């Protein structure tokens, strides 16, 4: 019976994770659409202006593209939708953390009432998502096996090393790479704008000047998109968390303590707190709606 209950809790964690992924994917999609429409709209309207045909189909498409941006922002990129994503992720990660602590036999899950305490904690966590019932109802997660009872090596492998090698380090590398890519693209747009601006200043061509504004607008939009995606922040926090978990693991291994013990409980809680602190950190950063 206890295994079935834990599995149900694990399925809830998975479902909330799917809900969070869906909300995040929607945010990324519409932010990308807004970026494309901004750049395309500016380019098309400039093209029509250079042709001296602002009411041409090209100009109208550009106008509509730019007009859609504030609608998309107001409808799909609201602070409330961002908060819903963050809350869903918070619920999923909190349930996951409690289950790993329970399976590792860490305080407060050490006595005969451990399962009852886990149930109470999961119910408390789920109460955070009462306003997200619709998003939760839409989330259909494939059932995966809940972690079994874990000894020291099992916890290190399944929780700590797994987080480091398959999440934090890859995510740190990915975000650092994306940040660098955006910087190169922004630099390229700024360089092209400078070259065109210089050419327009020393030539009689009236069709070049407007494209400087297009390049400047596009570069600014890319910069804003990169800032809103917070690639630099995420790269540094993911890497810092991986290093903290490694330090805690090294400290435990050197200490010579055994499990179960109060030292083991303290170690597990420290690891879960580091993971939780990382989650709170980037959630707080994302919550600062640009």
Secondary structure, 3 states (H helix, E strand, C coil): CHHHHHHHHHHHHHHHHHHHHHHHHHHHHHHHHHHHHHHHHHHHHHHHHHCCCCCCHHHHHHHHHHHHHHHHHHHHCCHHHHHHHHHHHHHHHHHHHHHHHHHCCCCCCCCCCHHHHHHHHHHHHHHHHHHHHHHHHHCCCCCCCCCCCCCHHHHHHHHHHHHHHHHHHHHHHHHHHHHHHHHHHHHHHHHHHHHHHHHHHCCCCCCCHHHHHHHHHHHHHHHHHHHHHCHHHHHHHHHHHHHHHHHHHHHHHHHCCCCCCHHHHHHHHHHHHHHHHHHHHHHHHHCCCC
